[in-house]
Every structure is written in C-alpha cells, then in structure tokens.
Amino acid sequence: MKTFERYFLSANRWILILILAVMSVVIFVNVVLRYTTGISISWAEEVSRHLMIWLTFLGCGPVLRYGGHIAVENLQDALPRPVAVALRAVIAIMLLALLAALVWFGLQYMERTQYQQTPATQIPFSYVYAALPIGCALTFVHWLLIVRDYVMARKFASDDHFDATASASL
C-alpha cells in the first residue's frame, strides 16, 4: 500500500507541476508578445484559466493530506480524547460524503455541458468541468490514505517538502 501511495502522490505532484509550468509559459509568452509586437495569443487567457481550474481541483488532495486547508480545531482540542476521536470520525465521514457527492454532481454537470464549446479553443466545456469529479475522486483517495491517522491522532502526512505541524507552529 505504501508503494501505491508513493506513486500516487508522485504522479499527482508531477501533473500539478506540468500544469503550472504550461500555464506559466502560456502567460509569459502572451505578455512578451503583447509588449514586443502588440499581438496577443487569442486563446492564452482562456487556456490559462482552464488550467488554473484543473490545478485547483487536482491540488486539493495533496493539500488535504498535508493538513494545508484552513480548519477550526479549538473544539476538538478542548474535548476529552475519546470524544475528540469520535468528532474527527464524524468529520471524516462527512468529508467522504461531500467528496462522493461532488464526484456525482460533477459527472452530471459534465454531461450537461458536453455540447457547449469554449469561445477561443472550441473544446467542449465538459473537458474543463471534468476537473471537479476527477479532482474530488483523487482527493477521496488521498483522504482514505490518511484518514486513520487523522481520526486517531489528528495527524496529517508530512515529508521533506511539507509538514503542516511545523508550519502551524511558526
């Protein structure tokens, strides 16, 4: 399971790096062209916006696994350990239900927008909106990989790149 988790996280990170790199290059080239030639790439803004959407939803899982999302933890800090564990279990179940619902409704939304096309690139909007169900499905997997440690000890994943507990104490 640890091997799957390592490859899963690595693939997710490399996809995020690739999306960010492509988005940065498109924006940079468009700015340079605009200021040096007075000509803009007609699809640059649209493509970078769609890449930002994908970046947001695909990045949600890694941020969740490292405890990077904003959370209010005062209540569980004030509760006795067994009650805090039960509260975190409820939170974990609610989050899994939310992610499952977002995947379900995201797929429905994709189906509804499959015949609408983007203005500049003329691709179906469903390709853009696929970021919601795919990102939430990946977040679901990330959450399943860390949920036991979260529920039992409010512990998130950490590695050489990111440690939420170290950054929270700064």
Disulfide bonds with the S-S distance in Angstrom:
none
